[in-house]
Amino acid sequence: MITMNQSSAKKQLLLLDDEPNVLKSLVRLLSKDNYEIHTFSRPFDAIEMLKCTDIGVIIVDQCMPQMEGTEFLQQARKIRPEAINIMLTGYDTPENQASADNEKEVFCYLSKPWNDQTLRKTVIEAFDHYAKQQK
């Protein structure tokens, strides 16, 4: 069986947000950078996908009705501990940051609305960090 690693395949990016328009905007922005993008509006669907796909970077919203972003990242870390996590939220509170920081779940916090250049640069840096871990 031949498997492709992240360096020979497209970089796998998971986006999780309960707002469809946010997902569309993220895809429109990040598809310019040749990622294979997997979008989800429901955390449990994203968790199932993590079980079978080599995801390098995860971007997750903090405030979702089914599960908070920090809780999702705790579960994702059990499945894909090597994945790099970015929190994208309109409700960035010190409590949310402290919770995720204590668990070492988040590589970077970005606020909504985001700056396109900052977001793209952060994702590039996250994939670079992911690649260094794989060596």
MODELLER restraints for C-alpha pairs under 7 A, 6 or more apart:
rsr = mdl.restraints
at = mdl.atoms
rsr.add(forms.Gaussian(group=physical.xy_distance, feature=features.Distance(at['CA:10:A'], at['CA:34:A']), mean=7.00, stdev=0.5))
rsr.add(forms.Gaussian(group=physical.xy_distance, feature=features.Distance(at['CA:10:A'], at['CA:35:A']), mean=5.70, stdev=0.5))
rsr.add(forms.Gaussian(group=physical.xy_distance, feature=features.Distance(at['CA:10:A'], at['CA:36:A']), mean=5.76, stdev=0.5))
rsr.add(forms.Gaussian(group=physical.xy_distance, feature=features.Distance(at['CA:11:A'], at['CA:35:A']), mean=5.02, stdev=0.5))
rsr.add(forms.Gaussian(group=physical.xy_distance, feature=features.Distance(at['CA:11:A'], at['CA:36:A']), mean=5.85, stdev=0.5))
rsr.add(forms.Gaussian(group=physical.xy_distance, feature=features.Distance(at['CA:11:A'], at['CA:56:A']), mean=6.72, stdev=0.5))
rsr.add(forms.Gaussian(group=physical.xy_distance, feature=features.Distance(at['CA:12:A'], at['CA:35:A']), mean=6.06, stdev=0.5))
rsr.add(forms.Gaussian(group=physical.xy_distance, feature=features.Distance(at['CA:12:A'], at['CA:36:A']), mean=4.94, stdev=0.5))
rsr.add(forms.Gaussian(group=physical.xy_distance, feature=features.Distance(at['CA:12:A'], at['CA:37:A']), mean=6.20, stdev=0.5))
rsr.add(forms.Gaussian(group=physical.xy_distance, feature=features.Distance(at['CA:12:A'], at['CA:54:A']), mean=6.77, stdev=0.5))
rsr.add(forms.Gaussian(group=physical.xy_distance, feature=features.Distance(at['CA:12:A'], at['CA:55:A']), mean=4.86, stdev=0.5))
rsr.add(forms.Gaussian(group=physical.xy_distance, feature=features.Distance(at['CA:12:A'], at['CA:56:A']), mean=5.50, stdev=0.5))
rsr.add(forms.Gaussian(group=physical.xy_distance, feature=features.Distance(at['CA:12:A'], at['CA:57:A']), mean=6.81, stdev=0.5))
rsr.add(forms.Gaussian(group=physical.xy_distance, feature=features.Distance(at['CA:13:A'], at['CA:35:A']), mean=6.42, stdev=0.5))
rsr.add(forms.Gaussian(group=physical.xy_distance, feature=features.Distance(at['CA:13:A'], at['CA:36:A']), mean=6.02, stdev=0.5))
rsr.add(forms.Gaussian(group=physical.xy_distance, feature=features.Distance(at['CA:13:A'], at['CA:37:A']), mean=4.87, stdev=0.5))
rsr.add(forms.Gaussian(group=physical.xy_distance, feature=features.Distance(at['CA:13:A'], at['CA:38:A']), mean=6.14, stdev=0.5))
rsr.add(forms.Gaussian(group=physical.xy_distance, feature=features.Distance(at['CA:13:A'], at['CA:55:A']), mean=5.96, stdev=0.5))
rsr.add(forms.Gaussian(group=physical.xy_distance, feature=features.Distance(at['CA:13:A'], at['CA:56:A']), mean=6.18, stdev=0.5))
rsr.add(forms.Gaussian(group=physical.xy_distance, feature=features.Distance(at['CA:13:A'], at['CA:57:A']), mean=5.07, stdev=0.5))
rsr.add(forms.Gaussian(group=physical.xy_distance, feature=features.Distance(at['CA:13:A'], at['CA:58:A']), mean=5.94, stdev=0.5))
rsr.add(forms.Gaussian(group=physical.xy_distance, feature=features.Distance(at['CA:14:A'], at['CA:37:A']), mean=5.95, stdev=0.5))
rsr.add(forms.Gaussian(group=physical.xy_distance, feature=features.Distance(at['CA:14:A'], at['CA:38:A']), mean=4.81, stdev=0.5))
rsr.add(forms.Gaussian(group=physical.xy_distance, feature=features.Distance(at['CA:14:A'], at['CA:39:A']), mean=6.00, stdev=0.5))
rsr.add(forms.Gaussian(group=physical.xy_distance, feature=features.Distance(at['CA:14:A'], at['CA:55:A']), mean=6.71, stdev=0.5))
rsr.add(forms.Gaussian(group=physical.xy_distance, feature=features.Distance(at['CA:14:A'], at['CA:57:A']), mean=6.35, stdev=0.5))
rsr.add(forms.Gaussian(group=physical.xy_distance, feature=features.Distance(at['CA:14:A'], at['CA:58:A']), mean=4.74, stdev=0.5))
rsr.add(forms.Gaussian(group=physical.xy_distance, feature=features.Distance(at['CA:14:A'], at['CA:59:A']), mean=6.20, stdev=0.5))
rsr.add(forms.Gaussian(group=physical.xy_distance, feature=features.Distance(at['CA:15:A'], at['CA:38:A']), mean=6.10, stdev=0.5))
rsr.add(forms.Gaussian(group=physical.xy_distance, feature=features.Distance(at['CA:15:A'], at['CA:39:A']), mean=4.76, stdev=0.5))
rsr.add(forms.Gaussian(group=physical.xy_distance, feature=features.Distance(at['CA:15:A'], at['CA:40:A']), mean=6.15, stdev=0.5))
rsr.add(forms.Gaussian(group=physical.xy_distance, feature=features.Distance(at['CA:15:A'], at['CA:58:A']), mean=6.07, stdev=0.5))
rsr.add(forms.Gaussian(group=physical.xy_distance, feature=features.Distance(at['CA:15:A'], at['CA:59:A']), mean=4.95, stdev=0.5))
rsr.add(forms.Gaussian(group=physical.xy_distance, feature=features.Distance(at['CA:15:A'], at['CA:60:A']), mean=6.02, stdev=0.5))
rsr.add(forms.Gaussian(group=physical.xy_distance, feature=features.Distance(at['CA:16:A'], at['CA:39:A']), mean=6.02, stdev=0.5))
rsr.add(forms.Gaussian(group=physical.xy_distance, feature=features.Distance(at['CA:16:A'], at['CA:40:A']), mean=4.83, stdev=0.5))
rsr.add(forms.Gaussian(group=physical.xy_distance, feature=features.Distance(at['CA:16:A'], at['CA:41:A']), mean=5.63, stdev=0.5))
rsr.add(forms.Gaussian(group=physical.xy_distance, feature=features.Distance(at['CA:16:A'], at['CA:43:A']), mean=6.93, stdev=0.5))
rsr.add(forms.Gaussian(group=physical.xy_distance, feature=features.Distance(at['CA:16:A'], at['CA:59:A']), mean=6.26, stdev=0.5))
rsr.add(forms.Gaussian(group=physical.xy_distance, feature=features.Distance(at['CA:16:A'], at['CA:60:A']), mean=4.73, stdev=0.5))
rsr.add(forms.Gaussian(group=physical.xy_distance, feature=features.Distance(at['CA:16:A'], at['CA:61:A']), mean=6.30, stdev=0.5))
rsr.add(forms.Gaussian(group=physical.xy_distance, feature=features.Distance(at['CA:17:A'], at['CA:23:A']), mean=6.41, stdev=0.5))
rsr.add(forms.Gaussian(group=physical.xy_distance, feature=features.Distance(at['CA:17:A'], at['CA:40:A']), mean=6.55, stdev=0.5))
rsr.add(forms.Gaussian(group=physical.xy_distance, feature=features.Distance(at['CA:17:A'], at['CA:41:A']), mean=5.06, stdev=0.5))
rsr.add(forms.Gaussian(group=physical.xy_distance, feature=features.Distance(at['CA:17:A'], at['CA:60:A']), mean=6.10, stdev=0.5))
rsr.add(forms.Gaussian(group=physical.xy_distance, feature=features.Distance(at['CA:17:A'], at['CA:61:A']), mean=5.15, stdev=0.5))
rsr.add(forms.Gaussian(group=physical.xy_distance, feature=features.Distance(at['CA:18:A'], at['CA:41:A']), mean=4.33, stdev=0.5))
rsr.add(forms.Gaussian(group=physical.xy_distance, feature=features.Distance(at['CA:18:A'], at['CA:42:A']), mean=6.54, stdev=0.5))
rsr.add(forms.Gaussian(group=physical.xy_distance, feature=features.Distance(at['CA:18:A'], at['CA:64:A']), mean=5.90, stdev=0.5))
rsr.add(forms.Gaussian(group=physical.xy_distance, feature=features.Distance(at['CA:19:A'], at['CA:41:A']), mean=6.87, stdev=0.5))
rsr.add(forms.Gaussian(group=physical.xy_distance, feature=features.Distance(at['CA:23:A'], at['CA:39:A']), mean=6.82, stdev=0.5))
rsr.add(forms.Gaussian(group=physical.xy_distance, feature=features.Distance(at['CA:30:A'], at['CA:120:A']), mean=6.75, stdev=0.5))
rsr.add(forms.Gaussian(group=physical.xy_distance, feature=features.Distance(at['CA:40:A'], at['CA:46:A']), mean=5.93, stdev=0.5))
rsr.add(forms.Gaussian(group=physical.xy_distance, feature=features.Distance(at['CA:43:A'], at['CA:67:A']), mean=6.73, stdev=0.5))
rsr.add(forms.Gaussian(group=physical.xy_distance, feature=features.Distance(at['CA:43:A'], at['CA:72:A']), mean=6.65, stdev=0.5))
rsr.add(forms.Gaussian(group=physical.xy_distance, feature=features.Distance(at['CA:47:A'], at['CA:76:A']), mean=6.50, stdev=0.5))
rsr.add(forms.Gaussian(group=physical.xy_distance, feature=features.Distance(at['CA:50:A'], at['CA:79:A']), mean=6.77, stdev=0.5))
rsr.add(forms.Gaussian(group=physical.xy_distance, feature=features.Distance(at['CA:50:A'], at['CA:80:A']), mean=7.00, stdev=0.5))
rsr.add(forms.Gaussian(group=physical.xy_distance, feature=features.Distance(at['CA:51:A'], at['CA:79:A']), mean=6.37, stdev=0.5))
rsr.add(forms.Gaussian(group=physical.xy_distance, feature=features.Distance(at['CA:55:A'], at['CA:83:A']), mean=6.26, stdev=0.5))
rsr.add(forms.Gaussian(group=physical.xy_distance, feature=features.Distance(at['CA:56:A'], at['CA:83:A']), mean=4.76, stdev=0.5))
rsr.add(forms.Gaussian(group=physical.xy_distance, feature=features.Distance(at['CA:56:A'], at['CA:84:A']), mean=6.19, stdev=0.5))
rsr.add(forms.Gaussian(group=physical.xy_distance, feature=features.Distance(at['CA:56:A'], at['CA:127:A']), mean=6.51, stdev=0.5))
rsr.add(forms.Gaussian(group=physical.xy_distance, feature=features.Distance(at['CA:56:A'], at['CA:130:A']), mean=6.21, stdev=0.5))
rsr.add(forms.Gaussian(group=physical.xy_distance, feature=features.Distance(at['CA:57:A'], at['CA:83:A']), mean=5.37, stdev=0.5))
rsr.add(forms.Gaussian(group=physical.xy_distance, feature=features.Distance(at['CA:57:A'], at['CA:84:A']), mean=4.68, stdev=0.5))
rsr.add(forms.Gaussian(group=physical.xy_distance, feature=features.Distance(at['CA:57:A'], at['CA:85:A']), mean=5.86, stdev=0.5))
rsr.add(forms.Gaussian(group=physical.xy_distance, feature=features.Distance(at['CA:57:A'], at['CA:126:A']), mean=6.61, stdev=0.5))
rsr.add(forms.Gaussian(group=physical.xy_distance, feature=features.Distance(at['CA:57:A'], at['CA:127:A']), mean=6.48, stdev=0.5))
rsr.add(forms.Gaussian(group=physical.xy_distance, feature=features.Distance(at['CA:58:A'], at['CA:83:A']), mean=6.84, stdev=0.5))
rsr.add(forms.Gaussian(group=physical.xy_distance, feature=features.Distance(at['CA:58:A'], at['CA:84:A']), mean=6.15, stdev=0.5))
rsr.add(forms.Gaussian(group=physical.xy_distance, feature=features.Distance(at['CA:58:A'], at['CA:85:A']), mean=4.81, stdev=0.5))
rsr.add(forms.Gaussian(group=physical.xy_distance, feature=features.Distance(at['CA:58:A'], at['CA:86:A']), mean=6.05, stdev=0.5))
rsr.add(forms.Gaussian(group=physical.xy_distance, feature=features.Distance(at['CA:59:A'], at['CA:85:A']), mean=6.03, stdev=0.5))
rsr.add(forms.Gaussian(group=physical.xy_distance, feature=features.Distance(at['CA:59:A'], at['CA:86:A']), mean=4.69, stdev=0.5))
rsr.add(forms.Gaussian(group=physical.xy_distance, feature=features.Distance(at['CA:59:A'], at['CA:87:A']), mean=5.86, stdev=0.5))
rsr.add(forms.Gaussian(group=physical.xy_distance, feature=features.Distance(at['CA:59:A'], at['CA:88:A']), mean=6.57, stdev=0.5))
rsr.add(forms.Gaussian(group=physical.xy_distance, feature=features.Distance(at['CA:60:A'], at['CA:69:A']), mean=5.91, stdev=0.5))
rsr.add(forms.Gaussian(group=physical.xy_distance, feature=features.Distance(at['CA:60:A'], at['CA:86:A']), mean=6.39, stdev=0.5))
rsr.add(forms.Gaussian(group=physical.xy_distance, feature=features.Distance(at['CA:60:A'], at['CA:87:A']), mean=5.21, stdev=0.5))
rsr.add(forms.Gaussian(group=physical.xy_distance, feature=features.Distance(at['CA:60:A'], at['CA:88:A']), mean=5.82, stdev=0.5))
rsr.add(forms.Gaussian(group=physical.xy_distance, feature=features.Distance(at['CA:61:A'], at['CA:69:A']), mean=5.54, stdev=0.5))
rsr.add(forms.Gaussian(group=physical.xy_distance, feature=features.Distance(at['CA:61:A'], at['CA:87:A']), mean=5.96, stdev=0.5))
rsr.add(forms.Gaussian(group=physical.xy_distance, feature=features.Distance(at['CA:61:A'], at['CA:88:A']), mean=4.97, stdev=0.5))
rsr.add(forms.Gaussian(group=physical.xy_distance, feature=features.Distance(at['CA:61:A'], at['CA:89:A']), mean=5.20, stdev=0.5))
rsr.add(forms.Gaussian(group=physical.xy_distance, feature=features.Distance(at['CA:62:A'], at['CA:68:A']), mean=5.31, stdev=0.5))
rsr.add(forms.Gaussian(group=physical.xy_distance, feature=features.Distance(at['CA:62:A'], at['CA:69:A']), mean=3.93, stdev=0.5))
rsr.add(forms.Gaussian(group=physical.xy_distance, feature=features.Distance(at['CA:62:A'], at['CA:70:A']), mean=6.49, stdev=0.5))
rsr.add(forms.Gaussian(group=physical.xy_distance, feature=features.Distance(at['CA:62:A'], at['CA:87:A']), mean=6.58, stdev=0.5))
rsr.add(forms.Gaussian(group=physical.xy_distance, feature=features.Distance(at['CA:62:A'], at['CA:88:A']), mean=6.75, stdev=0.5))
rsr.add(forms.Gaussian(group=physical.xy_distance, feature=features.Distance(at['CA:62:A'], at['CA:89:A']), mean=5.46, stdev=0.5))
rsr.add(forms.Gaussian(group=physical.xy_distance, feature=features.Distance(at['CA:63:A'], at['CA:69:A']), mean=6.34, stdev=0.5))
rsr.add(forms.Gaussian(group=physical.xy_distance, feature=features.Distance(at['CA:70:A'], at['CA:100:A']), mean=5.85, stdev=0.5))
rsr.add(forms.Gaussian(group=physical.xy_distance, feature=features.Distance(at['CA:73:A'], at['CA:105:A']), mean=6.28, stdev=0.5))
rsr.add(forms.Gaussian(group=physical.xy_distance, feature=features.Distance(at['CA:74:A'], at['CA:105:A']), mean=6.84, stdev=0.5))
rsr.add(forms.Gaussian(group=physical.xy_distance, feature=features.Distance(at['CA:82:A'], at['CA:130:A']), mean=6.99, stdev=0.5))
rsr.add(forms.Gaussian(group=physical.xy_distance, feature=features.Distance(at['CA:83:A'], at['CA:130:A']), mean=6.67, stdev=0.5))
rsr.add(forms.Gaussian(group=physical.xy_distance, feature=features.Distance(at['CA:84:A'], at['CA:107:A']), mean=6.26, stdev=0.5))
rsr.add(forms.Gaussian(group=physical.xy_distance, feature=features.Distance(at['CA:84:A'], at['CA:126:A']), mean=6.01, stdev=0.5))
rsr.add(forms.Gaussian(group=physical.xy_distance, feature=features.Distance(at['CA:84:A'], at['CA:130:A']), mean=6.26, stdev=0.5))
rsr.add(forms.Gaussian(group=physical.xy_distance, feature=features.Distance(at['CA:85:A'], at['CA:105:A']), mean=6.56, stdev=0.5))
rsr.add(forms.Gaussian(group=physical.xy_distance, feature=features.Distance(at['CA:85:A'], at['CA:106:A']), mean=5.03, stdev=0.5))
rsr.add(forms.Gaussian(group=physical.xy_distance, feature=features.Distance(at['CA:85:A'], at['CA:107:A']), mean=5.38, stdev=0.5))
rsr.add(forms.Gaussian(group=physical.xy_distance, feature=features.Distance(at['CA:86:A'], at['CA:106:A']), mean=5.67, stdev=0.5))
rsr.add(forms.Gaussian(group=physical.xy_distance, feature=features.Distance(at['CA:86:A'], at['CA:107:A']), mean=5.62, stdev=0.5))
rsr.add(forms.Gaussian(group=physical.xy_distance, feature=features.Distance(at['CA:86:A'], at['CA:108:A']), mean=5.04, stdev=0.5))
rsr.add(forms.Gaussian(group=physical.xy_distance, feature=features.Distance(at['CA:86:A'], at['CA:109:A']), mean=5.98, stdev=0.5))
rsr.add(forms.Gaussian(group=physical.xy_distance, feature=features.Distance(at['CA:87:A'], at['CA:106:A']), mean=6.50, stdev=0.5))
rsr.add(forms.Gaussian(group=physical.xy_distance, feature=features.Distance(at['CA:87:A'], at['CA:108:A']), mean=6.34, stdev=0.5))
rsr.add(forms.Gaussian(group=physical.xy_distance, feature=features.Distance(at['CA:87:A'], at['CA:109:A']), mean=4.82, stdev=0.5))
rsr.add(forms.Gaussian(group=physical.xy_distance, feature=features.Distance(at['CA:87:A'], at['CA:110:A']), mean=6.11, stdev=0.5))
rsr.add(forms.Gaussian(group=physical.xy_distance, feature=features.Distance(at['CA:88:A'], at['CA:109:A']), mean=6.07, stdev=0.5))
rsr.add(forms.Gaussian(group=physical.xy_distance, feature=features.Distance(at['CA:88:A'], at['CA:110:A']), mean=4.79, stdev=0.5))
rsr.add(forms.Gaussian(group=physical.xy_distance, feature=features.Distance(at['CA:88:A'], at['CA:111:A']), mean=5.60, stdev=0.5))
rsr.add(forms.Gaussian(group=physical.xy_distance, feature=features.Distance(at['CA:88:A'], at['CA:112:A']), mean=6.57, stdev=0.5))
rsr.add(forms.Gaussian(group=physical.xy_distance, feature=features.Distance(at['CA:89:A'], at['CA:110:A']), mean=6.50, stdev=0.5))
rsr.add(forms.Gaussian(group=physical.xy_distance, feature=features.Distance(at['CA:89:A'], at['CA:111:A']), mean=5.04, stdev=0.5))
rsr.add(forms.Gaussian(group=physical.xy_distance, feature=features.Distance(at['CA:89:A'], at['CA:112:A']), mean=5.45, stdev=0.5))
rsr.add(forms.Gaussian(group=physical.xy_distance, feature=features.Distance(at['CA:90:A'], at['CA:111:A']), mean=5.50, stdev=0.5))
rsr.add(forms.Gaussian(group=physical.xy_distance, feature=features.Distance(at['CA:90:A'], at['CA:112:A']), mean=4.60, stdev=0.5))
rsr.add(forms.Gaussian(group=physical.xy_distance, feature=features.Distance(at['CA:92:A'], at['CA:111:A']), mean=6.75, stdev=0.5))
rsr.add(forms.Gaussian(group=physical.xy_distance, feature=features.Distance(at['CA:100:A'], at['CA:106:A']), mean=6.06, stdev=0.5))
